[in-house]
């Protein structure tokens, strides 16, 4: 009798293992079926070709560059910002106290902007009128001078407002390419 219980127990273990294997396969099959289900809490992907509701601008246009610049600051997003800058980008401004022009390249600009984005609560950039713009006849290089207002909120008691002018030189390899900024000269007097 004892032997039958052991054999029955062994058979039960073997049956249990088979059931677990079948149950595991069933669970995997069930998971595969569920993966095709729709998550009711996830927003649907908008595959429509209409981009009029997008906050990201079309960088094939100069206005799209300025829109993306504004959105990069609003969202504090270095990915958007980085797409605006050419590989040979230069930022420059006049240090009136020292009487010299200060400049740096793309890598330092990205580090500086990342630091700004990480250390503020909010940035509000408003592009005002285009003061001057000149473009070559091939539409591959141009300069735009534009007035801006920038509000930098570090915290509720530390808000800095900057009004100034920026001169951007932009370029693209062909008329079908996007514009990128090759030179940003901050012409603001602080």
C-alpha positions in Angstrom: 0.0 0.0 0.0 2.8 2.3 0.8 4.4 1.5 -2.6 1.1 2.4 -4.4 1.0 5.8 -2.7 4.6 6.5 -3.7 3.8 5.5 -7.3 0.6 7.4 -7.2 2.6 10.3 -5.7 5.2 10.0 -8.5 2.4 9.9 -11.1 0.8 12.9 -9.5 4.1 14.8 -9.7 4.5 13.8 -13.3 0.9 14.8 -14.0 1.5 18.1 -12.1 4.6 18.8 -14.2 2.6 18.1 -17.4 -0.2 20.3 -16.3 2.3 23.1 -15.4 3.9 22.7 -18.8 0.5 22.8 -20.5 -0.6 25.7 -18.3 2.7 27.5 -19.1 2.1 27.1 -22.8 -1.5 28.2 -22.3 -0.3 31.3 -20.4 2.2 32.1 -23.2 -0.5 31.7 -25.8 -2.8 33.8 -23.7 -0.2 36.5 -23.4 0.4 36.5 -27.2 -3.3 36.9 -27.7 -3.5 39.8 -25.2 -0.6 41.6 -26.8 -2.8 42.3 -29.7 -5.4 44.0 -27.5 -5.8 47.7 -27.2 -4.8 49.5 -24.0 -7.8 51.7 -23.2 -5.5 54.1 -21.3 -2.9 54.7 -24.0 -3.6 57.5 -26.5 -3.9 56.4 -30.1 -1.1 57.2 -32.6 -2.1 59.9 -35.0 -1.1 58.7 -38.5 -2.9 61.4 -40.3 -0.7 63.4 -42.8 -2.2 66.7 -41.5 0.6 68.4 -39.4 -1.4 71.5 -38.7 -1.9 70.4 -35.1 1.7 69.6 -34.4 3.6 71.9 -32.1 6.8 71.0 -33.9 7.5 73.2 -36.9 8.6 72.3 -40.4 12.3 73.1 -40.5 12.2 73.4 -44.2 10.9 76.9 -43.5 12.5 79.7 -41.5 9.4 80.1 -39.4 9.5 76.4 -38.6 13.0 76.9 -37.3 11.8 79.6 -35.0 8.8 77.6 -33.9 11.1 74.6 -33.0 13.4 76.9 -31.1 10.4 78.2 -29.1 9.2 74.6 -28.5 12.7 73.4 -27.4 12.7 76.1 -24.8 9.1 75.6 -23.8 9.5 71.8 -23.4 13.1 72.2 -22.2 14.0 69.6 -24.8 17.6 69.3 -25.9 16.6 66.8 -28.6 14.5 69.4 -30.4 17.2 72.0 -29.7 20.0 69.9 -31.1 18.2 69.4 -34.4 18.3 73.2 -34.9 22.1 73.5 -34.7 24.5 72.7 -37.6 27.5 70.6 -36.8 29.7 73.7 -37.3 27.4 75.9 -35.1 28.9 78.9 -33.3 27.3 81.0 -30.6 28.7 84.5 -29.9 27.9 87.5 -27.8 29.6 90.7 -26.8 31.0 91.0 -23.3 30.7 94.7 -22.9 32.4 94.7 -19.5 35.6 93.2 -21.0 35.1 94.7 -24.5 35.5 91.3 -26.3 33.4 88.9 -28.3 32.9 85.6 -26.5 32.0 82.5 -28.6 31.7 78.7 -28.4 30.8 75.8 -30.6 28.0 73.3 -30.8 29.1 71.0 -28.0 29.4 73.7 -25.4 26.2 75.2 -26.6 24.4 71.9 -26.0 26.0 71.5 -22.5 25.1 75.1 -21.6 21.5 74.8 -22.8 21.1 71.4 -21.1 22.3 73.1 -17.8 19.8 75.9 -18.4 16.9 73.5 -19.0 17.8 71.4 -15.9 18.0 74.5 -13.6 14.8 76.4 -14.4 11.2 75.7 -13.7 9.9 77.3 -16.8 11.1 79.2 -20.0 8.8 81.3 -22.0 10.3 82.5 -25.4 8.4 84.9 -27.6 9.7 85.7 -31.0 8.7 89.2 -32.1 9.2 91.0 -35.5 11.9 90.0 -37.9 14.0 93.2 -38.1 16.1 92.1 -41.1 16.6 89.1 -43.3 18.8 88.4 -46.3 19.1 85.1 -48.3 21.3 84.1 -51.2 19.7 83.6 -54.6 19.9 79.8 -54.3 18.0 79.7 -51.0 20.8 77.8 -49.3 22.1 80.4 -46.8 20.5 83.3 -45.1 20.6 85.7 -42.1 17.6 86.6 -39.9 17.7 89.3 -37.2 14.8 89.0 -34.8 13.6 90.6 -31.6 12.7 88.3 -28.7 11.4 88.2 -25.1 12.6 85.5 -22.8 11.2 84.9 -19.3 13.3 82.6 -17.2 11.6 81.2 -14.1 14.0 79.7 -11.6 11.4 79.6 -8.9 8.4 81.7 -7.9 10.5 84.4 -6.3 13.3 84.4 -9.0 12.1 85.4 -12.4 14.3 87.0 -15.0 13.0 88.8 -18.1 15.2 89.4 -21.1 14.4 91.5 -24.1 16.9 91.4 -26.9 17.9 90.8 -30.5 19.4 87.7 -32.1 21.0 87.4 -35.4 20.9 83.9 -36.9 22.8 82.6 -39.9 21.1 79.5 -41.3 22.1 77.1 -44.0 21.0 74.0 -45.8 22.8 71.8 -48.4 19.9 71.8 -50.9 16.5 73.5 -51.2 14.9 70.2 -50.1 16.9 70.0 -46.8 16.0 71.5 -43.5 17.5 74.8 -42.3 20.0 74.6 -39.5 21.6 77.4 -37.5 25.3 77.9 -38.2 25.8 81.1 -36.3 23.8 82.7 -33.5 25.0 86.2 -32.5 23.2 87.5 -29.5 23.0 91.3 -30.0 21.3 92.0 -26.7 22.6 94.7 -24.4 22.5 93.5 -20.8 
